[in-house]
């Protein structure tokens, strides 16, 4: 295959393995880029008052380092990278539940990273830190707009990917493989996907509200109208602490697989390990505010989060004991993957202990925003998830590439990383105790041990960089030496080792036995004399290649540049860049054109019968999981509004409230459309195509009427909002009304955006009906869009209650 043929194949593929490679290559490139930025940061801090990287340049590099490492390496490498490549293989399946959605999510991930770095061509990178705290993020430069749009796009990519993984695990497994017979890595992906679907609402709410505060001046956090800046932190950390476990759980699954394979033993305490994974996912939602002990919250608030922060150490400790029990007494084969797992166990234990220390409020007061915290989270992420990312890379490298890697360079990589990590971050704990604050680009000379400890930390960073070079050499030598990998080089017992290295496009040309006695089927079948039954690969039909998921993502990328360049109506000192409307228009046209072309391209060129565990279609199960994330998004924003309303900060103006009669009329239109969609779907299932198309057309028109009435209502309300803003400085009632209108525009406007999204989905299904591309066998677009439309209706009923009636 030539170069351009290979590029076209990548742009049009929906093969989960190639999609996994898109994620993995992008993630590890992001790791290398972010690592170089880390070395630059440490070079600046090697001594006092250095001038290598100062002022805003330091802030930009610091922001890009944190954002790139977290959003584009640690999170996606484990969940989306290894998850995409390995998960269907472990489940004995040929692909994920939603292959084209999966490809779209991958390209959205790539473009979200490019979007953030595009800011370098428009005045500079974001300089607000990866946490983009309000109000600092309200008043910074254009890079912050690119950053917010990038975060929203990568969040959408993660939501789609998580819904796809949850549907894949829940609905696609080899016949006979029950939930309690899945490998631990599969459980790690499943638990992480569920965690993401709930938690991503937090960072979506945080980045969306910051973007709207900049572009439209709408802010729930503005104290000038009674807003609460701390509310931003509640939104942000509702995601960003569970994100620590999103960064951890897939890698704990990798650790379990590596430990089991290289100790020649089954996983110790399999069920306890699963319970620990799920327990971490659940308790992880109850610890977010331990990042906020110093903001002035009540004692009861602090005690509750102290309790849950300490409690999460219990299932985490169970995982460490499971790994120790798996290794104990085993026939250990100290290959590179196992070395990284053992390095993880030692270092992650230090990170866990210091995490419990930070849960103690008086101690947290002393070290908050110091280098102790920097050392702690790098202990968890660099020496934790980062080490296991490389354990997984070396473990599955033969399966992914079909080549072995040179052990010498792999082991040298490990030892340089271990020594470099300890030398980089252990001194930072001491620096934290000595009072060195984080995020500062310099420090004065003459402070006790600051010069020496910072220099040692910089030497450690250089050693880490040498470890990165050893890793690159290992990968390069693997391709140069071209030592072909056998199908099962490590003697593993999970199903990915039952196919060739690398796997063919169809994964398996066999029918597996339906007897699964444990999570190690290859071991069990060998012991019982069971063998897979060969089948003819010619009878296997895979999804047809199409470029439209890529083009749809490209359209969103271009439109996002336009939104980022648009004028800011808030306090940000950016007046917009000429031509932003052109970017937005081209992107929107390309997006909608590609979306309809995608919908009109059948997923399979041949009719395919799908085996599903639940009996429901993959589209139905995938949308059911995705709806979880939408409920969480509205839930967190409505919770913020209820807090402001119940504390008396946001009060509706009695003389200028939105009209209840109009809301009730709109409710009639929207609820009626739900019934027409339902009956149209019923008509399609019974092959009544003319009534189906009529029902879809009526549903779309009812949605259009609802949307037009809402625009009219917003036009009226915006005038009253401006009046309240102008009077906010003189009248407390006007101030409260201005904040109420802000919440109204944010939440009701977000619902309006969902009406637009849902209406687009219905229009796609209607277009398929007009083109004869939908029937009672292939109806995934209608199944998904009708479920989404019912969600839109249900949310509207809740909104009517809290904004129009209350």
DOTORVEX-641007 format. One record per residue (C-alpha): residue in three letters; y, x, z. Coordinates in pm, whole numbers, plus 50000, padded with zeros to 5 digits. Example, Ala and Ser with C-alpha at 12.3 -4.5 7.8 and 13.67 -1.06 7.14 Angstrom:
ALA495505123050780 SER498945136750714 
//
This chain:
UNK500005000050000 UNK503385014249896 UNK506445016050116 UNK508184984749985 UNK504934965449982 UNK504454975150347 UNK508014964050430 UNK507524930750255 UNK504194926050434 UNK505934931750768 UNK508764907350684 UNK506354879950580 UNK503534884650830 UNK502524861551111 UNK499474882651208 UNK499664886351586 UNK498734923251564 UNK501584931751327 UNK503954910451533 UNK502774929651838 UNK503544962051657 UNK507094949751584 UNK507574944551957 UNK505854976852061 UNK507644999751816 UNK511024983951893 UNK510374985552268 UNK509325021952277 UNK512195032052047 UNK514485013852292 UNK512845033452575 UNK513585066352402 UNK517185056652326 UNK517755044252678 UNK516145075652819 UNK518635097252629 UNK521445076652780 UNK519925082153125 UNK519975119853069 UNK523635117152963 UNK524435098353286 UNK522655124153498 UNK524335152753307 UNK527725138353399 UNK526655135853765 UNK525035170353784 UNK528115183253964 UNK531375170554110 UNK534335160453891 UNK532625167853559 UNK534245155753235 UNK531215150853010 UNK531135112653023 UNK534055096453202 UNK535855063353246 UNK535035034953013 UNK532655056352807 UNK530525060953119 UNK530605023453186 UNK529495015952829 UNK526605040552842 UNK525585027753186 UNK525614991653062 UNK523634999652746 UNK521135020352944 UNK520384992353188 UNK520384964152932 UNK518264983352681 UNK515714995052937 UNK515274960653093 UNK515704935752809 UNK514304957052527 UNK511624978652688 UNK510174969353026 UNK510094931452973 UNK508994929352607 UNK506604959052592 UNK504144944252841 UNK504504907152774 UNK505304905152402 UNK504044938852276 UNK500644943652437 UNK500384906152489 UNK500664898752119 UNK498284925852005 UNK495614922952275 UNK495674887152407 UNK494024869052112 UNK491464897052087 UNK490584893652456 UNK490274855952412 UNK487954860252112 UNK490424842551881 UNK491894850651541 UNK495554844851621 UNK498014829951867 UNK498654792651893 UNK501934792851699 UNK501854822151452 UNK505094815251262 UNK507074807451577 UNK505674840251709 UNK506994859551408 UNK510394842451437 UNK510584852151807 UNK509784888351722 UNK512544891251462 UNK514934873451697 UNK514114900251955 UNK514874928151706 UNK518144911951594 UNK519274905451952 UNK519104942752021 UNK520924950751697 UNK523574925051789 UNK524424942352117 UNK524714976051943 UNK526774960551661 UNK529614958951915 UNK530014996651864 UNK531564988651524 UNK534034963651669 UNK535854982051942 UNK533154994552175 UNK529974985952361 UNK529884962352661 UNK531114979352977 UNK530374953253244 UNK527014966353371 UNK523764948853282 UNK524524922653550 UNK527854912753379 UNK529314899253704 UNK532074873453696 UNK535104876753703 UNK534854911953558 UNK532954898753254 UNK535764873453193 UNK538444899853131 UNK536674928252949 UNK536624936752578 UNK534854923352272 UNK531614941452357 UNK530974915852630 UNK530944887552372 UNK528294906252172 UNK526384912652494 UNK526374875752592 UNK525224864852248 UNK522554891852250 UNK521284880252589 UNK521144844052466 UNK519164854152157 UNK516714876252343 UNK516324848152598 UNK515464823452321 UNK512984848552180 UNK511384852552521 UNK511194814852573 UNK509494809152238 UNK507124838252300 UNK506244826252650 UNK505584790552532 UNK503384804952257 UNK501404826552501 UNK500974798052750 UNK499734775552470 UNK497414802952342 UNK495784808852682 UNK495664771852768 UNK494484759052431 UNK492764787652247 UNK489864805452409 UNK486424814152283 UNK484024785352342 UNK482584788652690 UNK485364810852829 UNK486754792053128 UNK489984800953305 UNK488014819353575 UNK486234840453314 UNK489384854353150 UNK490204891653186 UNK492874900353442 UNK495274911053167 UNK495094875953020 UNK495884861753363 UNK498814885653387 UNK500214873253054 UNK499604836853150 UNK501304840153490 UNK504224859153336 UNK504674833053064 UNK504854804953319 UNK507274825453529 UNK509484832053225 UNK509584795553123 UNK511034785953460 UNK513154816653538 UNK514894822553205 UNK517044792053278 UNK518984813653523 UNK520114840753286 UNK520634815453007 UNK522964795753235 UNK524724827853348 UNK525304842353000 UNK526164808552846 UNK528744800453112 UNK530324835053084 UNK530494831652704 UNK532054796852729 UNK534534808952990 UNK535654835652743 UNK535604814952424 UNK536754780952554 UNK538184788052897 UNK535504766453065 UNK534434782153394 UNK532644768753700 UNK533544801253876 UNK537344801853843 UNK538874800354195 UNK542204788954045 UNK540644754553993 UNK538344755754296 UNK535384772254128 UNK532984794954313 UNK532394830354176 UNK529314833654397 UNK527724805054202 UNK527474829153909 UNK525334852154120 UNK523044823054213 UNK522464815953843 UNK522044852453748 UNK519674862754025 UNK517594831053990 UNK516324848553678 UNK516914884753747 UNK514814888154058 UNK511844868753918 UNK512404891453617 UNK511164920053836 UNK507794902553838 UNK508074894353466 UNK508374932253434 UNK505404937653665 UNK502654911553617 UNK501514921053264 UNK501384957353373 UNK499294948753679 UNK496864933253431 UNK496854965853235 UNK496214985353557 UNK493224963153636 UNK491704967553290 UNK492165005353294 UNK490855009053650 UNK487774988253571 UNK486955006453248 UNK487465041953377 UNK485635036053706 UNK482695018753531 UNK482984989653775 UNK484044953353758 UNK487424944553904 UNK487184943454282 UNK488034909154423 UNK488614892454085 UNK489624858354228 UNK491864873554493 UNK493514893754218 UNK494174861954019 UNK495484843954326 UNK497734873854395 UNK499134872654039 UNK499884835454066 UNK501154839954422 UNK503634866654309 UNK504814843154033 UNK505374814554279 UNK506954833654567 UNK509034853654318 UNK511194822554273 UNK512134822154640 UNK513614856854683 UNK516574858254443 UNK519314856754706 UNK518264888554885 UNK520534904954627 UNK523384885354785 UNK523134893355155 UNK526604909155151 UNK528494880654980 UNK529054861355303 UNK526324834955299 UNK525224817155618 UNK522784832055867 UNK520194804855791 UNK520494812355419 UNK519884849155484 UNK516934843255719 UNK515154821055466 UNK515404847555196 UNK514424875355435 UNK511224856155509 UNK510274850655146 UNK511254886055043 UNK508884900255302 UNK506244874155213 UNK506094885154848 UNK504834918954971 UNK501544902055073 UNK500184893254725 UNK501654925854595 UNK499714944754860 UNK496574925354768 UNK496914938454412 UNK497124974354532 UNK494014969654749 UNK492214953754452 UNK492964984454243 UNK491865007954522 UNK488684987854569 UNK487984989354196 UNK488365027254190 UNK486565033554520 UNK483055046454463 UNK483395044554086 UNK482445070953831 UNK486045080253762 UNK486885094153420 UNK490305110553457 UNK491645103653112 UNK495385098953057 UNK495395060653107 UNK493765063953450 UNK496175091553551 UNK499135068753478 UNK497505040853681 UNK496975063853980 UNK500535076953948 UNK501695040953947 UNK499805032654267 UNK501345061554460 UNK504895055954341 UNK504875018154343 UNK503815019254706 UNK507035038054782 UNK509005012254586 UNK507344983754772 UNK508024998855113 UNK511695004555031 UNK511824968854900 UNK510724955855239 UNK513394978055397 UNK516034961655175 UNK514844927555295 UNK516134935755643 UNK519714922855640 UNK521394948755868 UNK519784977155672 UNK520744960755343 UNK524384959255461 UNK524374997155497 UNK522805006655163 UNK523964978154937 UNK525344991554606 UNK524415026954705 UNK522065051554538 UNK519315040054774 UNK519155007954571 UNK519185027854245 UNK516235048454365 UNK514385017254484 UNK514514997554161 UNK513675028153951 UNK510755033454188 UNK509534998554097 UNK510424998653727 UNK510205034553607 UNK507335046953823 UNK505855011953835 UNK506044992353513 UNK507075022653306 UNK504005042853407 UNK501735013153333 UNK503385007752993 UNK502175042652902 UNK498785035953062 UNK498445006152828 UNK499725025752529 UNK497175053652575 UNK494385029152666 UNK494765007352358 UNK496075034552123 UNK492625039551962 UNK492255001851914 UNK495774997551774 UNK495875027751541 UNK492195035851482 UNK492865071651595 UNK492255091351912 UNK495105109852079 UNK494995145952209 UNK494255144952583 UNK496135177352650 UNK499445163052540 UNK498765129952707 UNK498045146653040 UNK501035169753005 UNK503155138852944 UNK501845123553266 UNK502445153853487 UNK505955159553350 UNK506745122853409 UNK505335123753763 UNK507155155553867 UNK510305145753681 UNK510335111153836 UNK509905124254193 UNK512585150754145 UNK514985125753988 UNK514785096654229 UNK513625109754567 UNK516975127554620 UNK518755095054537 UNK517295078054845 UNK518955105055055 UNK522185102054857 UNK522175064954938 UNK521885072555308 UNK524745097355269 UNK526925070055120 UNK527015077554748 UNK527895044954565 UNK526255034554239 UNK528135029853909 UNK530695057453982 UNK531105083753711 UNK532225111853944 UNK532445122654306 UNK534545147854501 UNK533445183054581 UNK532515193754933 UNK530545163355057 UNK527425171555260 UNK524455178055024 UNK525915156354744 UNK526225185654501 UNK522725198854568 UNK520945165054558 UNK522735154054242 UNK521885186854071 UNK518215183154171 UNK518225147454038 UNK519625159553705 UNK516945186653681 UNK514375159153734 UNK515915138853450 UNK515595168853218 UNK511915172253315 UNK511475135053237 UNK513005141752896 UNK510485169952842 UNK507755145052929 UNK509145122252661 UNK508905150652411 UNK505265156652514 UNK504595119352454 UNK506105121252104 UNK504005152052029 UNK500875133752146 UNK501605104851910 UNK502465127951620 UNK499355149351674 UNK497205118051683 UNK498235109951326 UNK498165146451211 UNK494705154051350 UNK493475119651233 UNK490435118651462 UNK488955084351387 UNK488445062451692 UNK485115044751743 UNK485155007351801 UNK484755011952177 UNK485805047452273 UNK486095040652649 UNK483025018452688 UNK485084987552775 UNK483524953352828 UNK486254929152720 UNK486274913552374 UNK488934935252209 UNK486304962852206 UNK483904940852005 UNK485764946151677 UNK486674976351468 UNK489515000551542 UNK491994989551416 UNK490894953151394 UNK490794935351057 UNK493294907750983 UNK490794881051095 UNK489874900351417 UNK486204889751431 UNK483694880551161 UNK481214867851420 UNK480474837251629 UNK480334847951993 UNK477754835052241 UNK479124806052446 UNK477824820352775 UNK480554836952983 UNK479324847153328 UNK482244869953415 UNK485424885253278 UNK483264912853120 UNK481334894252847 UNK480144925052656 UNK478394937752969 UNK476864903853046 UNK475624897852690 UNK474124932752669 UNK472264927052995 UNK470954893252882 UNK470164903752525 UNK472704880252364 UNK474354890552039 UNK477174875751830 UNK476184857751509 UNK477754872451191 UNK479744849350965 UNK481094854250612 UNK484714867050624 UNK485374847650302 UNK485114815150502 UNK487944825950735 UNK491404812650646 UNK494514827350807 UNK498144815450808 UNK499884821050476 UNK502574848250470 UNK506164836050454 UNK509534853350476 UNK511384823150615 UNK510924829950989 UNK512554863950928 UNK515364848550721 UNK515974821850986 UNK516334848851251 UNK518644868351018 UNK520844837650980 UNK521144834251359 UNK522024871251383 UNK524864868151130 UNK526164836051290 UNK526074853151632 UNK528314880951498 UNK530774854151392 UNK530724837551734 UNK531184871251904 UNK534194879351686 UNK535824845251735 UNK539084843751936 UNK538774841152314 UNK540614812052473 UNK539994824952824 UNK541594854453002 UNK539874880652787 UNK542454902752610 UNK540794898152270 UNK542454877751998 UNK539524875451761 UNK538744896051453 UNK539804883951106 UNK536854871550905 UNK534874858151198 UNK534714823951032 UNK533084839050726 UNK530364855450935 UNK529754822451113 UNK529654801750794 UNK527314825450607 UNK525014828050908 UNK524894790350963 UNK524184783050595 UNK521454809650580 UNK519944796950905 UNK519674760450802 UNK518594768450446 UNK515834791650573 UNK514784766850839 UNK514194739450581 UNK512404763550345 UNK510194773550640 UNK509414737050722 UNK508494729650360 UNK506054758950339 UNK502614748550460 UNK501254770950735 UNK497804773650571 UNK496974774250202 UNK493604758650284 UNK492874729950525 UNK491784745150856 UNK490114727851148 UNK491414742151476 UNK489214744251782 UNK491354737152088 UNK490284736352450 UNK492394705852544 UNK491854685552228 UNK495634685552176 UNK497234703951886 UNK498774738151938 UNK502194723851845 UNK501894697352116 UNK500814721952386 UNK503434747752282 UNK506264722252295 UNK505014709252631 UNK505384744252775 UNK508754749652605 UNK510084717152753 UNK509484732253097 UNK512194757853018 UNK514634731052899 UNK514144710753216 UNK514764742353420 UNK517984749853226 UNK519454715453284 UNK518144716153640 UNK519964748153736 UNK523264737453575 UNK523094702953731 UNK522274718954067 UNK525434739854033 UNK527454708653951 UNK525974689354245 UNK526904718054477 UNK530514717154357 UNK530604679254371 UNK529044675554716 UNK531304702254868 UNK534324683654734 UNK535404711154493 UNK534834689654182 UNK535944653054196 UNK536204629653893 UNK539704615853831 UNK539524578453893 UNK542174570253633 UNK540764592253356 UNK536984589953394 UNK534964588453072 UNK534314552252977 UNK531104537953121 UNK530844511952843 UNK530764539452581 UNK528094558352775 UNK525954526952800 UNK526404519852429 UNK525404555652349 UNK522434551852583 UNK521294521952378 UNK521504542152054 UNK519604571852199 UNK516864551852373 UNK516434530552062 UNK515954562251858 UNK513154572852092 UNK511304540452018 UNK511784544151641 UNK510504580151655 UNK507464568651852 UNK506604541551602 UNK507254564651307 UNK504784589351457 UNK502274561151500 UNK502754551351135 UNK502074587051023 UNK498864588551226 UNK497664556751054 UNK498684569150706 UNK501554544250665 UNK503914568350492 UNK506674544450383 UNK507194529650733 UNK507024565050871 UNK509854577050649 UNK511954546050723 UNK511444550551098 UNK512444587051080 UNK515594578750881 UNK516644552151135 UNK516014576651422 UNK518164603551260 UNK520984578851190 UNK520944566551551 UNK521194602651666 UNK524164608351431 UNK525954577751569 UNK525374590051925 UNK526724624551835 UNK529854610651665 UNK530644588451962 UNK530264618552192 UNK532704638851980 UNK535204610252005 UNK534724609052381 UNK535234646752411 UNK538434644752210 UNK539824619052457 UNK538584637952765 UNK539994671252645 UNK543544657552667 UNK543004646553027 UNK541424680453102 UNK544494699152974 UNK546734676853188 UNK544624684353496 UNK544704721853424 UNK548484721653390 UNK548874703253720 UNK546184722953907 UNK548724746754062 UNK550714718454221 UNK548074692054299 UNK544744695854479 UNK543474663954314 UNK544314678053970 UNK542534710554060 UNK539384691654159 UNK539624670453845 UNK539954701653627 UNK536774716253778 UNK534974682853732 UNK536014681453366 UNK534774717353326 UNK531334707553456 UNK531404676053240 UNK532144695452921 UNK529544722153004 UNK526614699353087 UNK527334669752860 UNK528274694152583 UNK525004713052633 UNK523174680052603 UNK525094673452280 UNK523874706952149 UNK520334695952232 UNK520914663552041 UNK521904685051742 UNK518804706951783 UNK516504677151828 UNK518084658951534 UNK517534689751318 UNK513844689251416 UNK513554652551319 UNK515324659750988 UNK512824687750915 UNK509934663450970 UNK511684637550753 UNK512154663550478 UNK508464671950500 UNK507714634950457 UNK509934632250149 UNK508274663250000 UNK504734651550082 UNK504204681850310 UNK503184662250621 UNK500124641050698 UNK498034630450994 UNK496294664450990 UNK499374686750953 UNK502074671151168 UNK503094699451400 UNK506804696751317 UNK506894659651401 UNK504794663951716 UNK507104690751851 UNK510404674651746 UNK509434639951874 UNK508494654152215 UNK511794672952224 UNK513684641252127 UNK512104622152415 UNK513254650152649 UNK516804646952513 UNK516714609652592 UNK515394614852945 UNK518034641053025 UNK520764617752897 UNK519704590353141 UNK520114615153425 UNK523514626653293 UNK524774590753270 UNK523874586053636 UNK525634617053774 UNK528714617853547 UNK529464582153442 UNK528094560253722 UNK528474582454033 
//
